Amino acid sequence: FSRLDNLIALHQRKCDGLKTVKKSLLEKMFPREGETTPELRFSGFTDAWEQRRLGDVTEVFDGTHQTPTYTDGGVMFVSVEDIATLRSDKYISRDAFEKDFKVHPEKGDTLMTRIGDIGTANVVNSDDDLAFYVSLALLKPREIDSIYLVYCLSSPFARNELYKRTLHIAFPKKINKNEIEKSLIPYPISNAEQRKIGALFSRLDNLIALHQRKDQRNKDLLFR
């Protein structure tokens, strides 16, 4: 039990340390408001960053506003609570999907929370059809790397932009589609720089998930 407790504590410390590193990098690898370059940057990139409206670099779409009729199978239906995995045990019929989703998520698109939780995003990594509720916004990239976009939306600058445009008097709070489109984000002109930033944060998230899994396995051992 002592050894297990030590292992659990070790993985918790590593996980907490990685989360601290990620938070610090989100503050330093994206420009602050009023600045054109980040504090930390990959070598070889010197161009000034721009500020772009989300509606200029992505196409923004709403999900369905109607609570669907769920079925035992068909097309997976995701909502705000599913953003971490984009997996759900809810399904709608193929007919309902084709009727209500003329535009739908495709591999490489981004889904972002817009009701209750604001601005948490994830990239669609499956070719399977996917339906989504109005609590999520669909961002189809035009001039931006999807993985970069996900982490960019977690930067202090982008989060502040979304916060300013959120209806806090609504319950639950929400941000309207047109306000998402007007929200500014920090934007490196080089697509290569975007990909490097996205890859760095992806590796950090993978390490965090690894230590969380190890921590959970060690806890499970206590009760086997």
C-alpha positions as CSV (number, residue, x, y, z in Angstrom):
1,F,0.0,0.0,0.0
2,S,2.9,2.4,0.8
3,R,4.5,1.7,-2.6
4,L,1.1,2.2,-4.4
5,D,0.6,5.5,-2.5
6,N,4.1,6.6,-3.5
7,L,3.4,5.8,-7.2
8,I,0.0,7.6,-7.1
9,A,1.7,10.7,-5.5
10,L,4.5,10.5,-8.1
11,H,2.1,10.5,-11.1
12,Q,-0.1,13.2,-9.5
13,R,3.0,15.4,-9.1
14,K,4.1,14.8,-12.7
15,C,0.6,15.5,-14.0
16,D,0.3,18.7,-11.9
17,G,3.7,19.8,-13.1
18,L,2.9,19.3,-16.7
19,K,-0.4,21.2,-16.3
20,T,1.6,24.1,-14.8
21,V,4.0,24.0,-17.7
22,K,1.1,24.0,-20.2
23,K,-0.5,27.0,-18.4
24,S,2.8,28.9,-18.6
25,L,3.3,28.1,-22.2
26,L,-0.2,29.2,-23.1
27,E,0.7,32.6,-21.6
28,K,4.1,32.9,-23.3
29,M,3.7,31.3,-26.7
30,F,0.9,33.6,-27.8
31,P,1.2,37.4,-27.9
32,R,-0.4,39.4,-25.2
33,E,-3.0,42.0,-26.0
34,G,-1.4,44.9,-27.9
35,E,1.7,42.9,-28.8
36,T,2.7,41.4,-32.1
37,T,5.1,38.7,-31.0
38,P,5.0,36.1,-28.3
39,E,7.5,36.0,-25.4
40,L,8.6,32.4,-26.4
41,R,9.0,31.3,-30.0
42,F,10.4,28.5,-32.1
43,S,13.7,29.5,-33.8
44,G,13.5,30.5,-37.4
45,F,10.3,32.5,-37.2
46,T,10.5,36.3,-37.0
47,D,7.4,37.7,-38.8
48,A,5.0,39.7,-36.7
49,W,1.8,38.0,-35.7
50,E,-1.6,39.3,-36.8
51,Q,-5.0,39.4,-35.2
52,R,-7.7,37.8,-37.2
53,R,-11.4,37.4,-36.7
54,L,-12.5,33.8,-36.3
55,G,-15.0,34.4,-39.1
56,D,-12.2,35.3,-41.4
57,V,-10.1,32.1,-40.9
58,T,-13.0,29.7,-40.3
59,E,-16.6,29.2,-41.2
60,V,-18.8,29.1,-38.1
61,F,-22.0,27.0,-37.9
62,D,-24.6,26.3,-35.2
63,G,-25.7,22.8,-34.2
64,T,-29.4,21.8,-34.1
65,H,-31.6,23.9,-31.8
66,Q,-34.1,21.1,-31.3
67,T,-33.7,18.3,-28.8
68,P,-33.5,15.3,-31.1
69,T,-35.3,12.0,-30.9
70,Y,-32.6,9.5,-29.9
71,T,-32.3,6.1,-31.4
72,D,-30.4,2.9,-30.5
73,G,-28.0,3.4,-33.4
74,G,-27.3,5.6,-36.4
75,V,-25.3,8.8,-36.2
76,M,-23.5,9.8,-33.0
77,F,-24.9,12.9,-31.4
78,V,-22.5,15.1,-29.2
79,S,-23.1,18.0,-27.0
80,V,-21.1,20.4,-24.7
81,E,-20.4,17.6,-22.1
82,D,-18.7,15.5,-24.8
83,I,-16.1,18.0,-25.9
84,A,-13.1,16.2,-24.3
85,T,-13.6,13.0,-26.4
86,L,-16.2,13.9,-29.0
87,R,-17.7,10.5,-28.2
88,S,-21.2,9.9,-26.9
89,D,-23.7,7.1,-26.3
90,K,-26.5,9.1,-27.9
91,Y,-27.5,8.6,-31.5
92,I,-30.0,10.0,-34.0
93,S,-31.4,8.3,-37.1
94,R,-29.7,8.6,-40.5
95,D,-32.9,10.2,-41.8
96,A,-32.9,12.9,-39.1
97,F,-29.2,13.5,-39.7
98,E,-29.6,14.0,-43.4
99,K,-32.7,16.3,-42.9
100,D,-31.2,18.5,-40.1
101,F,-27.5,18.6,-40.9
102,K,-26.8,20.0,-44.3
103,V,-23.5,21.1,-42.9
104,H,-21.8,18.7,-40.4
105,P,-18.4,18.1,-38.8
106,E,-15.8,16.5,-41.0
107,K,-12.3,15.2,-40.1
108,G,-10.1,18.2,-39.4
109,D,-12.9,20.5,-38.4
110,T,-13.1,22.0,-34.9
111,L,-16.0,21.9,-32.4
112,M,-16.1,24.5,-29.7
113,T,-18.3,24.9,-26.6
114,R,-20.6,28.0,-26.7
115,I,-23.2,27.4,-23.9
116,G,-22.4,26.9,-20.3
117,D,-18.7,26.3,-20.9
118,I,-17.3,28.8,-23.4
119,G,-14.3,28.3,-25.7
120,T,-13.2,24.7,-25.0
121,A,-12.4,23.1,-28.3
122,N,-11.4,19.8,-29.9
123,V,-10.5,18.6,-33.4
124,V,-12.7,16.0,-35.2
125,N,-10.4,13.1,-35.9
126,S,-12.9,10.6,-37.4
127,D,-14.4,10.2,-40.9
128,D,-17.6,9.0,-39.3
129,D,-20.7,11.2,-39.6
130,L,-21.3,13.3,-36.4
131,A,-24.3,15.3,-35.3
132,F,-24.0,18.1,-32.7
133,Y,-26.3,20.2,-30.5
134,V,-26.5,24.0,-30.4
135,S,-24.3,24.1,-27.3
136,L,-21.4,23.5,-29.7
137,A,-20.2,25.6,-32.6
138,L,-18.6,24.1,-35.7
139,L,-15.5,25.8,-37.0
140,K,-14.5,24.8,-40.5
141,P,-10.9,26.0,-41.0
142,R,-10.1,28.1,-44.1
143,E,-6.7,29.7,-43.3
144,I,-5.7,28.1,-40.1
145,D,-4.3,24.8,-38.8
146,S,-7.0,23.0,-36.7
147,I,-4.8,21.8,-33.9
148,Y,-3.2,25.3,-33.6
149,L,-6.7,26.7,-33.4
150,V,-7.7,24.5,-30.5
151,Y,-4.8,25.7,-28.4
152,C,-5.0,29.2,-29.6
153,L,-8.6,29.3,-28.2
154,S,-7.1,28.4,-24.8
155,S,-4.6,31.3,-24.9
156,P,-5.3,34.3,-22.5
157,F,-5.9,36.7,-25.4
158,A,-8.5,34.5,-27.2
159,R,-10.2,33.5,-23.9
160,N,-10.6,37.2,-23.0
161,E,-12.0,38.0,-26.5
162,L,-14.6,35.2,-26.1
163,Y,-15.4,36.3,-22.5
164,K,-16.1,39.9,-23.6
165,R,-18.6,38.7,-26.2
166,T,-20.3,36.2,-23.9
167,L,-23.8,36.9,-22.6
168,H,-23.2,36.5,-18.9
169,I,-26.8,37.5,-18.0
170,A,-28.1,34.4,-19.8
171,F,-28.6,31.2,-17.9
172,P,-26.6,29.3,-18.8
173,K,-24.2,31.8,-20.2
174,K,-23.7,31.7,-23.9
175,I,-21.9,33.3,-26.9
176,N,-23.9,33.8,-30.1
177,K,-22.6,32.6,-33.5
178,N,-22.1,36.2,-34.8
179,E,-20.0,37.1,-31.8
180,I,-17.9,34.0,-32.3
181,E,-17.2,35.2,-35.8
182,K,-16.2,38.6,-34.6
183,S,-13.8,37.3,-31.9
184,L,-10.2,38.1,-32.5
185,I,-7.4,35.5,-32.2
186,P,-3.6,35.7,-32.4
187,Y,-2.5,34.5,-35.7
188,P,1.0,33.6,-37.0
189,I,1.2,34.0,-40.7
190,S,3.4,31.0,-41.2
191,N,1.4,27.7,-41.3
192,A,4.6,25.9,-40.3
193,E,4.7,27.9,-37.1
194,Q,1.1,27.1,-36.4
195,R,1.8,23.4,-36.8
196,K,4.8,23.5,-34.5
197,I,2.8,25.2,-31.8
198,G,0.0,22.7,-32.2
199,A,2.3,19.8,-32.1
200,L,4.0,21.0,-28.9
201,F,0.8,21.4,-27.0
202,S,-0.5,18.0,-28.3
203,R,2.6,16.3,-26.9
204,L,2.0,18.0,-23.6
205,D,-1.6,16.9,-23.5
206,N,-0.6,13.3,-24.4
207,L,1.9,13.3,-21.5
208,I,-0.7,14.6,-19.1
209,A,-3.2,12.0,-20.2
210,L,-0.5,9.3,-19.8
211,H,0.2,10.2,-16.2
212,Q,-3.5,10.4,-15.5
213,R,-4.0,6.9,-16.8
214,K,-1.1,5.6,-14.8
215,D,-2.5,7.3,-11.7
216,Q,-5.9,5.7,-12.2
217,R,-4.4,2.3,-12.8
218,N,-2.5,2.5,-9.5
219,K,-5.7,3.5,-7.7
220,D,-7.6,0.7,-9.3
221,L,-5.0,-1.8,-7.9
222,L,-6.0,-0.8,-4.4
223,F,-9.4,-2.3,-4.9
224,R,-8.7,-5.4,-6.9
